Amino acid sequence: MRVITWNVRRAKADDVAWEMLLDMEPDIALLQEVSIFPPTITSSFDVKFESAVGKTGKPQKFGTAVLVRGKIIDDLQLSSAYDWVNSELNFFAGNLVGCTILTEDGSPKNVISVHSPAWPVNKDRLANVDVSDVKLKYHTDVWCTEILWAALKHTMADSSQQWIVGGDFNCSETFDWKDGPSRGNGEILGRMNALGLTECLREYHGQLTPTFKNSRGGKVVHQLDHMFVSGNLKQLLKQCILGDASKVFGDSISDHLPVIGDFHS
């Protein structure tokens, strides 16, 4: 089984990103910043797509998607023990797109495609709300990643289920190395690990693996993209690699590299 997560940088129907995705032959694809799918994609996969949200709550011109060679059998209803988190889950519904799928081998999996914005939750919505149990220790803001974590903590009750949570988290430990722990990126990744989720790139390579090309200066030092899996899938991990940087970056297909996870059947 091959799982890919990739921010395709607002790919439209005629974008070369779709040809590259098909060439990588995923069984499951978790995509971010999708504008329009071509028929070659919709005829090859069962698709769930939602428009991502902007700061004001209006839909963006791009969205978040789950693709599967198999069948999407149900929406994945994320919830939390906190009413304010549930409100934010509604706000970010197009950025945290989840469903239960059946792959072609008939195995059910819970999957979430994540596109965490580079801006925090509006503080006006959190006025007079105690966010201390969810907020990162060193950060004054709450981000979409913490909303996701709080929901997973409440929702992942059945340890026998298989989970895949991947996408553009917009968090990289490299920020912490430069600016100190107040950025909180290492903390949110640690929280995901504490839920029993393994980050596949780090598991396979033993270290942070950059996935993003900075628009200023062209440096590739940040791993913004992550693929987390539950323990029952970690045991099946064969490899986790990145797509061809010379093509993705060299041909300006995207500023994010695909993360490719291969698992034993």
Buried (B, 14 or more C-beta within 10 A) or exposed (E): BBBBBBBBBBBBEEBBBBEBBBEBEBBBBBBBBBBBBBEEBEEBBBBBBBBBBEEEEEEBEBBBBBBBBBEBEEEBEBEBEBEBBBBBBEBBBBBBBBBBBBBEEEEBBBBBBBBBBEEBBBEEEBEEBEBEEBBBEEBEBBBBBBBBBBBBBBBBEEEEBBBBBBBBBBBBBBBBBEEEBEBBBBBBBEBBEEBBBBBBBBBBEEEBBBBBBEEEEEEBBBBBBBBBBBEEBBEBBEEBBBBBEEEBBEEEBBBBBBBBBBBEE
